């Protein structure tokens, strides 16, 4: 065979999420002389669709939801019609590789690819497997499709260890490839004055930013408890939560107001301009109870901001404790407050950790390095599977 490798990515949507951004970075960044890329969105489009299509990359959008509920036969007819449409698209596109991101997408992609005879089937692992624990059918299904999967790509060593512990039929198929960010997109200089002004942050105020959707495991409630502990020593300390509501906004607002923090904790909603927002932070905080490998930590370091992050998942693989940030135990507001206080008291420490973070991202977690690693892996597995070279 000759010509570019044809790759079809499977993803739920192209909304502003970590996995979605990584798919877009790959689609836009792979060498067009060696790869021809398409994206299959299972549920919806999203704000990144237009930019991808403008670059000449086909995006196929389906709707595999159950619009009338799981107990209505019309929903299942609707689902079957769209699954048939996905399979027809795979057969039309005839990809050499299907690469699925996130559970539903990679399960669907592997099954459709197997039926359509796609030579190479790849699935990524972007998080720890806690999401499978309350739906016991997920792990057996994943184990089943692993039989057909040629490669499984965790995005951190922590995720790899979790896969080995939970999954079956994956032995010899794992390859860790870290996320990457476009370092040049992120500035280490001062923020635009309009950013802090938008939130009512006065000159001289200290600002801690948390960029994470308002989901129960992202630790926003512990941040509020830590804010109470810091209030007396740092009366001009402010917090901003950037992220869409994932079911926790009401609880966060109620807790914030009950603790008397309404004036110093801002909910900024979902934003597509985090590269503008992060430079406005004095510290980037991630309080998660679980993580795979956080893109926002890389974005924070790319902006030269010191990090405080919990010791979960791959956080300590990107943030080096005492060098680029501070790693703290999860679910521990007192430890969080202590780490934030240490940084608030010492501007030189904040600057030193931030500068080191920028260097680390440039060296280890750049978009270019991620694309190169994936480029080499695609060529390697294609050569092993059917001798195709570019």
SEMARKOL-318022 format. One record per residue (C-alpha): residue number from 1; residue in three letters; z, y, x. Coordinates in pm, 1 decimal. Layout:
<recs>
+--------+-------+----------+----------+----------+
| tormar | semar |       pz |       py |       px |
+--------+-------+----------+----------+----------+
|    NUM |   ALA |        Z |        Y |        X |
...
+--------+-------+----------+----------+----------+
</recs>
This chain:
<recs>
+--------+-------+----------+----------+----------+
| tormar | semar |       pz |       py |       px |
+--------+-------+----------+----------+----------+
|      1 |   UNK |      0.0 |      0.0 |      0.0 |
|      2 |   UNK |    -65.2 |    355.2 |    111.8 |
|      3 |   UNK |     14.8 |    706.2 |     -0.9 |
|      4 |   UNK |    343.2 |    872.3 |    -94.8 |
|      5 |   UNK |    633.7 |    670.5 |   -229.8 |
|      6 |   UNK |    670.7 |    728.5 |   -603.0 |
|      7 |   UNK |   1034.3 |    790.7 |   -697.7 |
|      8 |   UNK |   1166.8 |    826.7 |  -1051.7 |
|      9 |   UNK |   1520.1 |    963.2 |  -1088.3 |
|     10 |   UNK |   1724.3 |    871.1 |  -1395.0 |
|     11 |   UNK |   1994.7 |   1117.7 |  -1500.5 |
|     12 |   UNK |   2155.9 |   1213.4 |  -1831.4 |
|     13 |   UNK |   2042.9 |   1577.0 |  -1818.3 |
|     14 |   UNK |   1976.9 |   1864.7 |  -1581.1 |
|     15 |   UNK |   2277.8 |   2071.3 |  -1683.7 |
|     16 |   UNK |   2495.3 |   2238.5 |  -1420.4 |
|     17 |   UNK |   2689.7 |   1941.2 |  -1286.3 |
|     18 |   UNK |   2744.5 |   1794.5 |   -941.8 |
|     19 |   UNK |   2525.2 |   1486.0 |   -978.6 |
|     20 |   UNK |   2256.5 |   1687.4 |  -1154.4 |
|     21 |   UNK |   2247.0 |   1943.4 |   -873.5 |
|     22 |   UNK |   2212.2 |   1669.2 |   -613.7 |
|     23 |   UNK |   1916.7 |   1516.4 |   -800.8 |
|     24 |   UNK |   1748.6 |   1857.6 |   -814.5 |
|     25 |   UNK |   1815.2 |   1921.4 |   -444.8 |
|     26 |   UNK |   1650.6 |   1588.6 |   -359.7 |
|     27 |   UNK |   1358.3 |   1637.1 |   -595.1 |
|     28 |   UNK |   1283.6 |   1981.8 |   -454.1 |
|     29 |   UNK |   1361.6 |   1896.0 |    -93.3 |
|     30 |   UNK |   1189.5 |   1565.3 |    -19.7 |
|     31 |   UNK |    870.0 |   1588.0 |    184.6 |
|     32 |   UNK |    579.5 |   1600.1 |    -63.0 |
|     33 |   UNK |    348.3 |   1431.2 |    185.6 |
|     34 |   UNK |    569.4 |   1121.4 |    178.5 |
|     35 |   UNK |    727.3 |   1123.6 |   -167.4 |
|     36 |   UNK |    608.9 |   1191.8 |   -520.8 |
|     37 |   UNK |    901.7 |   1257.2 |   -752.8 |
|     38 |   UNK |    961.5 |   1251.4 |  -1129.1 |
|     39 |   UNK |   1285.7 |   1292.6 |  -1326.4 |
|     40 |   UNK |   1377.4 |   1111.0 |  -1646.3 |
|     41 |   UNK |   1653.6 |   1281.1 |  -1850.4 |
|     42 |   UNK |   1809.4 |   1046.8 |  -2105.1 |
|     43 |   UNK |   1990.8 |   1290.1 |  -2332.9 |
|     44 |   UNK |   1874.0 |   1646.2 |  -2296.0 |
|     45 |   UNK |   1711.5 |   1894.9 |  -2065.1 |
|     46 |   UNK |   1928.9 |   2166.7 |  -1923.7 |
|     47 |   UNK |   1910.5 |   2499.2 |  -1738.6 |
|     48 |   UNK |   1759.3 |   2346.7 |  -1423.3 |
|     49 |   UNK |   1455.7 |   2192.1 |  -1595.7 |
|     50 |   UNK |   1233.4 |   2500.6 |  -1573.6 |
|     51 |   UNK |   1292.0 |   2548.9 |  -1200.3 |
|     52 |   UNK |   1207.5 |   2185.2 |  -1131.6 |
|     53 |   UNK |    893.2 |   2191.6 |  -1342.0 |
|     54 |   UNK |    787.5 |   2521.7 |  -1185.8 |
|     55 |   UNK |    783.2 |   2340.1 |   -853.2 |
|     56 |   UNK |    536.7 |   2086.3 |   -991.1 |
|     57 |   UNK |    781.3 |   1802.5 |  -1056.6 |
|     58 |   UNK |    742.9 |   1623.6 |  -1392.0 |
|     59 |   UNK |   1058.8 |   1606.9 |  -1605.8 |
|     60 |   UNK |   1057.3 |   1363.7 |  -1899.7 |
|     61 |   UNK |   1322.9 |   1438.3 |  -2163.7 |
|     62 |   UNK |   1445.4 |   1182.0 |  -2414.8 |
|     63 |   UNK |   1731.5 |   1170.1 |  -2664.0 |
|     64 |   UNK |   1927.4 |    845.8 |  -2643.8 |
|     65 |   UNK |   2225.5 |    977.7 |  -2838.6 |
|     66 |   UNK |   2340.6 |    826.8 |  -3169.0 |
|     67 |   UNK |   2284.1 |   1135.1 |  -3388.0 |
|     68 |   UNK |   2422.5 |    986.7 |  -3710.9 |
|     69 |   UNK |   2712.6 |    798.4 |  -3553.6 |
|     70 |   UNK |   2741.6 |    447.0 |  -3418.5 |
|     71 |   UNK |   2787.5 |    290.4 |  -3762.1 |
|     72 |   UNK |   2465.4 |    428.7 |  -3910.2 |
|     73 |   UNK |   2157.9 |    202.5 |  -3864.7 |
|     74 |   UNK |   1938.1 |    512.8 |  -3835.8 |
|     75 |   UNK |   2112.1 |    597.5 |  -3507.5 |
|     76 |   UNK |   2022.4 |    262.7 |  -3357.5 |
|     77 |   UNK |   1661.4 |    291.0 |  -3475.1 |
|     78 |   UNK |   1654.1 |    635.3 |  -3312.3 |
|     79 |   UNK |   1799.1 |    492.2 |  -2989.6 |
|     80 |   UNK |   1555.8 |    199.7 |  -2983.0 |
|     81 |   UNK |   1259.3 |    434.6 |  -3028.6 |
|     82 |   UNK |   1366.4 |    650.8 |  -2735.0 |
|     83 |   UNK |   1444.6 |    351.9 |  -2511.8 |
|     84 |   UNK |   1097.6 |    219.9 |  -2587.3 |
|     85 |   UNK |    962.0 |    563.5 |  -2494.8 |
|     86 |   UNK |   1146.7 |    553.2 |  -2162.9 |
|     87 |   UNK |   1007.9 |    207.8 |  -2084.8 |
|     88 |   UNK |    656.1 |    323.4 |  -2170.0 |
|     89 |   UNK |    699.2 |    623.8 |  -1938.5 |
|     90 |   UNK |    813.1 |    398.9 |  -1654.0 |
|     91 |   UNK |    508.2 |    178.6 |  -1702.6 |
|     92 |   UNK |    278.6 |    484.2 |  -1709.3 |
|     93 |   UNK |    433.4 |    640.5 |  -1398.6 |
|     94 |   UNK |    451.0 |    310.1 |  -1206.5 |
|     95 |   UNK |    721.8 |    425.0 |   -963.1 |
|     96 |   UNK |    790.2 |    237.9 |   -642.6 |
|     97 |   UNK |   1159.0 |    329.0 |   -667.9 |
|     98 |   UNK |   1389.9 |    402.3 |   -960.0 |
|     99 |   UNK |   1709.9 |    578.1 |   -853.9 |
|    100 |   UNK |   1974.2 |    628.4 |  -1123.7 |
|    101 |   UNK |   2268.5 |    869.9 |  -1118.0 |
|    102 |   UNK |   2576.5 |    825.3 |  -1343.3 |
|    103 |   UNK |   2663.4 |    514.4 |  -1543.2 |
|    104 |   UNK |   2440.4 |    527.3 |  -1851.1 |
|    105 |   UNK |   2145.5 |    656.3 |  -1652.4 |
|    106 |   UNK |   2156.4 |    396.4 |  -1376.5 |
|    107 |   UNK |   2217.8 |    108.4 |  -1617.8 |
|    108 |   UNK |   1921.1 |    222.4 |  -1828.3 |
|    109 |   UNK |   1706.8 |    281.5 |  -1522.0 |
|    110 |   UNK |   1780.5 |    -57.3 |  -1369.4 |
|    111 |   UNK |   1707.5 |   -244.0 |  -1694.2 |
|    112 |   UNK |   1385.4 |    -52.4 |  -1762.8 |
|    113 |   UNK |   1280.8 |    -90.2 |  -1400.1 |
|    114 |   UNK |   1343.2 |   -463.3 |  -1407.0 |
|    115 |   UNK |   1138.8 |   -508.2 |  -1725.3 |
|    116 |   UNK |    858.2 |   -289.1 |  -1588.4 |
|    117 |   UNK |    851.2 |   -466.2 |  -1250.7 |
|    118 |   UNK |    951.5 |   -164.3 |  -1039.4 |
|    119 |   UNK |    983.6 |   -295.2 |   -679.7 |
|    120 |   UNK |   1302.2 |   -106.9 |   -575.6 |
|    121 |   UNK |   1600.2 |    -30.5 |   -800.1 |
|    122 |   UNK |   1880.2 |    195.6 |   -672.0 |
|    123 |   UNK |   2197.6 |    324.0 |   -835.7 |
|    124 |   UNK |   2433.9 |    592.4 |   -710.3 |
|    125 |   UNK |   2810.8 |    600.3 |   -748.9 |
|    126 |   UNK |   2943.8 |    953.7 |   -788.2 |
|    127 |   UNK |   3305.3 |    899.1 |   -890.7 |
|    128 |   UNK |   3591.6 |    654.5 |   -888.1 |
|    129 |   UNK |   3573.5 |    393.2 |  -1160.8 |
|    130 |   UNK |   3857.6 |    512.5 |  -1382.9 |
|    131 |   UNK |   3605.3 |    603.1 |  -1654.3 |
|    132 |   UNK |   3540.5 |    230.2 |  -1708.2 |
|    133 |   UNK |   3901.6 |    137.2 |  -1775.5 |
|    134 |   UNK |   3918.7 |    249.8 |  -2139.7 |
|    135 |   UNK |   3581.2 |     89.0 |  -2219.6 |
|    136 |   UNK |   3617.2 |   -270.0 |  -2096.4 |
|    137 |   UNK |   3252.4 |   -354.0 |  -2163.0 |
|    138 |   UNK |   3134.0 |   -114.9 |  -1892.4 |
|    139 |   UNK |   3242.1 |   -316.4 |  -1587.8 |
|    140 |   UNK |   3078.2 |   -646.2 |  -1696.8 |
|    141 |   UNK |   2759.5 |   -456.6 |  -1780.2 |
|    142 |   UNK |   2762.6 |   -287.2 |  -1440.5 |
|    143 |   UNK |   2825.5 |   -621.5 |  -1269.1 |
|    144 |   UNK |   2531.7 |   -768.2 |  -1460.3 |
|    145 |   UNK |   2279.3 |   -498.8 |  -1363.8 |
|    146 |   UNK |   2406.9 |   -511.0 |  -1003.7 |
|    147 |   UNK |   2227.9 |   -847.1 |   -981.0 |
|    148 |   UNK |   1897.9 |   -664.3 |  -1015.1 |
|    149 |   UNK |   1996.1 |   -360.0 |   -807.2 |
|    150 |   UNK |   1862.0 |   -349.5 |   -452.0 |
|    151 |   UNK |   2092.4 |    -74.3 |   -323.6 |
|    152 |   UNK |   2406.8 |    107.4 |   -436.1 |
|    153 |   UNK |   2481.5 |    449.6 |   -286.6 |
|    154 |   UNK |   2842.7 |    576.0 |   -302.0 |
|    155 |   UNK |   2884.3 |    940.9 |   -204.9 |
|    156 |   UNK |   3208.4 |    888.8 |     -9.5 |
|    157 |   UNK |   3407.5 |    618.4 |    164.7 |
|    158 |   UNK |   3669.6 |    644.0 |   -108.7 |
|    159 |   UNK |   3407.0 |    568.9 |   -372.5 |
|    160 |   UNK |   3276.6 |    280.4 |   -159.5 |
|    161 |   UNK |   3624.3 |    126.0 |   -142.2 |
|    162 |   UNK |   3661.1 |    164.3 |   -517.6 |
|    163 |   UNK |   3323.7 |     -5.7 |   -575.2 |
|    164 |   UNK |   3416.1 |   -299.2 |   -353.9 |
|    165 |   UNK |   3743.5 |   -340.7 |   -539.7 |
|    166 |   UNK |   3603.8 |   -317.7 |   -892.9 |
|    167 |   UNK |   3246.7 |   -441.0 |   -887.8 |
|    168 |   UNK |   3070.6 |   -774.2 |   -850.5 |
|    169 |   UNK |   2725.2 |   -857.7 |   -717.1 |
|    170 |   UNK |   2716.4 |   -558.0 |   -483.2 |
|    171 |   UNK |   2786.6 |   -724.6 |   -149.6 |
|    172 |   UNK |   2549.0 |   -609.2 |    122.4 |
|    173 |   UNK |   2393.5 |   -343.5 |   -102.7 |
|    174 |   UNK |   2617.7 |    -43.0 |    -31.3 |
|    175 |   UNK |   2522.5 |    259.8 |    179.9 |
|    176 |   UNK |   2738.6 |    574.6 |    189.1 |
|    177 |   UNK |   2536.2 |    897.7 |    178.5 |
|    178 |   UNK |   2737.9 |   1215.5 |    143.5 |
|    179 |   UNK |   2645.7 |   1506.3 |    -82.0 |
|    180 |   UNK |   2492.3 |   1814.3 |     73.8 |
|    181 |   UNK |   2463.0 |   2181.8 |    -15.6 |
|    182 |   UNK |   2208.6 |   2447.7 |     69.2 |
|    183 |   UNK |   2425.9 |   2627.6 |    323.2 |
|    184 |   UNK |   2196.2 |   2929.3 |    347.5 |
|    185 |   UNK |   2246.8 |   3000.5 |    -21.8 |
|    186 |   UNK |   2616.6 |   3070.8 |     35.5 |
|    187 |   UNK |   2740.7 |   3385.6 |    204.1 |
|    188 |   UNK |   3057.2 |   3412.6 |    411.7 |
|    189 |   UNK |   3061.0 |   3789.4 |    366.2 |
|    190 |   UNK |   3255.1 |   3992.3 |    109.5 |
|    191 |   UNK |   3185.7 |   3939.1 |   -257.5 |
|    192 |   UNK |   2988.4 |   4177.7 |   -471.2 |
|    193 |   UNK |   3244.5 |   4427.2 |   -607.2 |
|    194 |   UNK |   3117.4 |   4363.2 |   -959.5 |
|    195 |   UNK |   3246.9 |   4005.1 |   -953.8 |
|    196 |   UNK |   3614.3 |   4092.3 |   -918.3 |
|    197 |   UNK |   3570.4 |   4397.0 |  -1141.4 |
|    198 |   UNK |   3433.0 |   4172.2 |  -1417.6 |
|    199 |   UNK |   3762.9 |   3983.7 |  -1418.2 |
|    200 |   UNK |   3979.7 |   4293.3 |  -1384.7 |
|    201 |   UNK |   4090.0 |   4204.1 |  -1031.9 |
|    202 |   UNK |   4216.4 |   4520.7 |   -863.9 |
|    203 |   UNK |   4177.1 |   4599.7 |   -493.0 |
|    204 |   UNK |   4465.8 |   4439.0 |   -310.2 |
|    205 |   UNK |   4507.6 |   4158.1 |   -562.8 |
|    206 |   UNK |   4494.3 |   3802.8 |   -427.3 |
|    207 |   UNK |   4262.4 |   3565.5 |   -613.7 |
|    208 |   UNK |   4271.0 |   3185.0 |   -628.5 |
|    209 |   UNK |   3962.1 |   3029.8 |   -783.6 |
|    210 |   UNK |   3927.0 |   2686.4 |   -940.8 |
|    211 |   UNK |   3569.0 |   2579.5 |  -1017.0 |
|    212 |   UNK |   3603.1 |   2270.0 |  -1235.4 |
|    213 |   UNK |   3518.1 |   2191.6 |  -1594.1 |
|    214 |   UNK |   3822.6 |   2202.6 |  -1822.2 |
|    215 |   UNK |   3880.0 |   1826.2 |  -1828.2 |
|    216 |   UNK |   4218.6 |   1653.5 |  -1839.2 |
|    217 |   UNK |   4193.1 |   1506.5 |  -1489.5 |
|    218 |   UNK |   4104.7 |   1833.9 |  -1315.6 |
|    219 |   UNK |   4469.5 |   1942.2 |  -1296.1 |
|    220 |   UNK |   4456.3 |   2285.6 |  -1459.2 |
|    221 |   UNK |   4798.5 |   2244.9 |  -1617.9 |
|    222 |   UNK |   4958.5 |   2182.9 |  -1276.6 |
|    223 |   UNK |   4790.5 |   2500.5 |  -1151.2 |
|    224 |   UNK |   4966.6 |   2691.8 |  -1428.1 |
|    225 |   UNK |   5299.6 |   2539.9 |  -1326.7 |
|    226 |   UNK |   5235.7 |   2635.2 |   -964.4 |
|    227 |   UNK |   5146.1 |   2990.3 |  -1072.9 |
|    228 |   UNK |   5489.7 |   3026.0 |  -1230.7 |
|    229 |   UNK |   5654.4 |   2924.8 |   -901.7 |
|    230 |   UNK |   5450.8 |   3185.2 |   -710.9 |
|    231 |   UNK |   5487.3 |   3472.7 |   -952.7 |
|    232 |   UNK |   5802.0 |   3628.2 |   -806.9 |
|    233 |   UNK |   5688.0 |   3637.0 |   -443.6 |
|    234 |   UNK |   5325.4 |   3727.4 |   -521.8 |
|    235 |   UNK |   5319.8 |   3949.6 |   -831.5 |
|    236 |   UNK |   4957.5 |   4048.3 |   -758.6 |
|    237 |   UNK |   4832.0 |   3690.6 |   -733.9 |
|    238 |   UNK |   4560.3 |   3606.1 |   -988.1 |
|    239 |   UNK |   4387.1 |   3281.2 |  -1084.7 |
|    240 |   UNK |   4040.9 |   3226.6 |  -1233.4 |
|    241 |   UNK |   3919.5 |   2900.6 |  -1389.8 |
|    242 |   UNK |   3540.9 |   2862.8 |  -1382.4 |
|    243 |   UNK |   3398.1 |   2578.3 |  -1588.6 |
|    244 |   UNK |   3292.5 |   2468.7 |  -1934.8 |
|    245 |   UNK |   3537.7 |   2332.4 |  -2186.7 |
|    246 |   UNK |   3570.9 |   1956.0 |  -2158.8 |
|    247 |   UNK |   3842.3 |   1925.1 |  -2419.6 |
|    248 |   UNK |   4129.2 |   2103.3 |  -2242.5 |
|    249 |   UNK |   4067.2 |   2473.2 |  -2308.9 |
|    250 |   UNK |   4300.1 |   2497.1 |  -2607.9 |
|    251 |   UNK |   4585.3 |   2321.8 |  -2423.3 |
|    252 |   UNK |   4532.4 |   2538.7 |  -2113.6 |
|    253 |   UNK |   4534.3 |   2862.8 |  -2313.2 |
|    254 |   UNK |   4846.1 |   2760.0 |  -2505.7 |
|    255 |   UNK |   5029.1 |   2660.2 |  -2186.9 |
|    256 |   UNK |   4918.4 |   2974.0 |  -2004.0 |
|    257 |   UNK |   5041.2 |   3200.6 |  -2283.0 |
|    258 |   UNK |   5367.3 |   3009.6 |  -2327.9 |
|    259 |   UNK |   5440.7 |   3053.4 |  -1955.9 |
|    260 |   UNK |   5371.4 |   3425.7 |  -1969.9 |
|    261 |   UNK |   5063.1 |   3399.8 |  -1748.5 |
|    262 |   UNK |   4807.3 |   3560.3 |  -1979.8 |
|    263 |   UNK |   4760.1 |   3861.4 |  -1750.6 |
|    264 |   UNK |   4711.3 |   3663.8 |  -1431.8 |
|    265 |   UNK |   4509.0 |   3352.8 |  -1534.3 |
|    266 |   UNK |   4148.7 |   3416.1 |  -1641.4 |
|    267 |   UNK |   3919.9 |   3160.7 |  -1807.9 |
|    268 |   UNK |   3568.9 |   3256.4 |  -1701.4 |
|    269 |   UNK |   3372.4 |   2980.7 |  -1876.6 |
|    270 |   UNK |   3070.5 |   2797.1 |  -1742.4 |
|    271 |   UNK |   2872.1 |   2987.1 |  -1478.9 |
|    272 |   UNK |   2548.6 |   2916.7 |  -1295.3 |
|    273 |   UNK |   2619.5 |   3172.8 |  -1019.5 |
|    274 |   UNK |   2905.5 |   3007.8 |   -829.4 |
|    275 |   UNK |   2742.5 |   3119.5 |   -504.6 |
|    276 |   UNK |   2823.5 |   3477.7 |   -617.5 |
|    277 |   UNK |   3169.0 |   3392.3 |   -748.4 |
|    278 |   UNK |   3325.9 |   3194.5 |   -463.5 |
|    279 |   UNK |   3309.0 |   3479.1 |   -209.2 |
|    280 |   UNK |   3537.4 |   3671.7 |   -447.9 |
|    281 |   UNK |   3813.1 |   3411.7 |   -401.3 |
|    282 |   UNK |   4076.9 |   3435.5 |   -131.7 |
|    283 |   UNK |   4134.5 |   3060.6 |   -169.3 |
|    284 |   UNK |   3939.3 |   2784.8 |   -345.0 |
|    285 |   UNK |   4169.0 |   2539.1 |   -522.8 |
|    286 |   UNK |   4086.0 |   2191.2 |   -653.4 |
|    287 |   UNK |   4377.3 |   2020.8 |   -829.3 |
|    288 |   UNK |   4204.3 |   1704.0 |   -950.5 |
|    289 |   UNK |   4383.5 |   1379.9 |  -1027.1 |
|    290 |   UNK |   4065.5 |   1191.5 |   -932.3 |
|    291 |   UNK |   3740.2 |   1277.6 |   -756.0 |
|    292 |   UNK |   3441.9 |   1104.3 |   -605.3 |
|    293 |   UNK |   3313.5 |   1361.1 |   -357.1 |
|    294 |   UNK |   3336.8 |   1719.2 |   -477.6 |
|    295 |   UNK |   3039.7 |   1950.3 |   -436.9 |
|    296 |   UNK |   3253.1 |   2256.3 |   -502.9 |
|    297 |   UNK |   3462.7 |   2189.8 |   -192.9 |
|    298 |   UNK |   3142.5 |   2197.8 |     12.3 |
|    299 |   UNK |   3037.2 |   2517.9 |   -163.5 |
|    300 |   UNK |   3373.9 |   2675.8 |    -90.7 |
|    301 |   UNK |   3355.8 |   2586.9 |    277.5 |
|    302 |   UNK |   2995.4 |   2710.5 |    292.3 |
|    303 |   UNK |   3128.7 |   3047.2 |    170.9 |
|    304 |   UNK |   3390.0 |   3043.9 |    445.4 |
|    305 |   UNK |   3679.3 |   3013.5 |    205.2 |
|    306 |   UNK |   3995.3 |   2815.8 |    286.6 |
|    307 |   UNK |   4053.4 |   2515.9 |     60.8 |
|    308 |   UNK |   4356.7 |   2369.7 |   -109.4 |
|    309 |   UNK |   4268.7 |   2028.7 |   -254.0 |
|    310 |   UNK |   4449.3 |   1720.6 |   -376.6 |
|    311 |   UNK |   4449.6 |   1398.8 |   -174.6 |
|    312 |   UNK |   4229.6 |   1201.9 |   -414.7 |
|    313 |   UNK |   3891.1 |   1036.5 |   -376.1 |
|    314 |   UNK |   3676.2 |   1183.5 |   -102.3 |
|    315 |   UNK |   3849.4 |   1523.4 |    -84.3 |
|    316 |   UNK |   4007.4 |   1448.5 |    253.8 |
|    317 |   UNK |   3667.6 |   1331.6 |    385.6 |
|    318 |   UNK |   3522.5 |   1680.1 |    342.4 |
|    319 |   UNK |   3834.6 |   1895.5 |    391.8 |
|    320 |   UNK |   4019.5 |   1836.3 |    717.8 |
|    321 |   UNK |   4388.3 |   1909.3 |    665.6 |
|    322 |   UNK |   4506.2 |   2197.4 |    882.6 |
|    323 |   UNK |   4154.6 |   2269.6 |   1009.8 |
|    324 |   UNK |   3940.1 |   2366.1 |    710.3 |
|    325 |   UNK |   4204.6 |   2363.8 |    439.4 |
|    326 |   UNK |   4524.5 |   2207.1 |    313.5 |
|    327 |   UNK |   4543.7 |   1867.8 |    143.7 |
|    328 |   UNK |   4828.5 |   1822.2 |   -103.8 |
|    329 |   UNK |   4952.9 |   1539.3 |   -328.1 |
|    330 |   UNK |   4804.5 |   1529.7 |   -680.2 |
|    331 |   UNK |   5014.3 |   1623.8 |   -984.3 |
|    332 |   UNK |   5260.4 |   1816.4 |   -764.9 |
|    333 |   UNK |   5289.2 |   2185.7 |   -863.7 |
|    334 |   UNK |   5563.3 |   2247.9 |   -603.8 |
|    335 |   UNK |   5343.6 |   2122.4 |   -318.1 |
|    336 |   UNK |   5053.1 |   2322.8 |   -456.4 |
|    337 |   UNK |   5263.0 |   2638.4 |   -470.5 |
|    338 |   UNK |   5386.3 |   2582.7 |   -115.0 |
|    339 |   UNK |   5032.8 |   2542.8 |     21.4 |
|    340 |   UNK |   4904.9 |   2848.0 |   -164.4 |
|    341 |   UNK |   5201.7 |   3053.9 |    -50.8 |
|    342 |   UNK |   5136.4 |   2962.2 |    313.1 |
|    343 |   UNK |   4781.0 |   3092.0 |    279.6 |
|    344 |   UNK |   4875.5 |   3402.6 |     83.1 |
|    345 |   UNK |   5125.4 |   3504.4 |    352.3 |
|    346 |   UNK |   4879.0 |   3462.7 |    639.8 |
|    347 |   UNK |   4535.4 |   3630.3 |    619.4 |
|    348 |   UNK |   4454.4 |   3509.4 |    972.4 |
|    349 |   UNK |   4513.6 |   3149.1 |    868.9 |
|    350 |   UNK |   4285.1 |   3194.7 |    569.4 |
|    351 |   UNK |   4016.0 |   3336.8 |    794.9 |
|    352 |   UNK |   4054.8 |   3062.4 |   1055.4 |
|    353 |   UNK |   4035.3 |   2779.1 |    803.8 |
|    354 |   UNK |   3741.7 |   2940.7 |    626.4 |
|    355 |   UNK |   3541.9 |   2987.6 |    947.0 |
|    356 |   UNK |   3603.8 |   2625.6 |   1046.6 |
|    357 |   UNK |   3496.1 |   2508.5 |    701.4 |
|    358 |   UNK |   3162.5 |   2686.1 |    729.3 |
|    359 |   UNK |   3096.8 |   2521.7 |   1065.5 |
|    360 |   UNK |   3189.4 |   2178.6 |    927.4 |
|    361 |   UNK |   2953.8 |   2208.7 |    630.8 |
|    362 |   UNK |   2669.1 |   2322.0 |    853.6 |
|    363 |   UNK |   2726.1 |   2024.3 |   1081.3 |
|    364 |   UNK |   2811.8 |   1744.8 |    837.2 |
|    365 |   UNK |   2725.5 |   1833.8 |    477.7 |
|    366 |   UNK |   2413.0 |   2046.1 |    468.8 |
|    367 |   UNK |   2138.6 |   1995.5 |    213.9 |
|    368 |   UNK |   1899.6 |   1920.0 |    498.5 |
|    369 |   UNK |   2121.1 |   1643.4 |    635.1 |
|    370 |   UNK |   2161.4 |   1485.0 |    291.0 |
|    371 |   UNK |   1786.6 |   1493.9 |    227.5 |
|    372 |   UNK |   1713.3 |   1350.4 |    572.5 |
|    373 |   UNK |   1959.4 |   1066.1 |    518.2 |
|    374 |   UNK |   1809.6 |    983.6 |    179.1 |
|    375 |   UNK |   1454.1 |   1018.6 |    311.1 |
|    376 |   UNK |   1525.7 |    766.4 |    586.6 |
|    377 |   UNK |   1698.9 |    530.8 |    344.4 |
|    378 |   UNK |   1409.7 |    533.3 |     95.5 |
|    379 |   UNK |   1160.8 |    451.4 |    369.9 |
|    380 |   UNK |   1387.9 |    180.5 |    509.2 |
|    381 |   UNK |   1444.3 |      3.1 |    178.1 |
|    382 |   UNK |   1078.8 |     36.6 |     79.2 |
|    383 |   UNK |    972.5 |   -124.8 |    406.4 |
|    384 |   UNK |   1219.2 |   -409.5 |    352.9 |
|    385 |   UNK |   1123.4 |   -461.6 |    -10.0 |
|    386 |   UNK |    743.4 |   -454.1 |     -1.5 |
|    387 |   UNK |    631.9 |   -332.0 |    339.5 |
|    388 |   UNK |    532.0 |     12.4 |    219.1 |
|    389 |   UNK |    525.7 |    280.6 |    487.5 |
|    390 |   UNK |    434.2 |    645.8 |    478.9 |
+--------+-------+----------+----------+----------+
</recs>
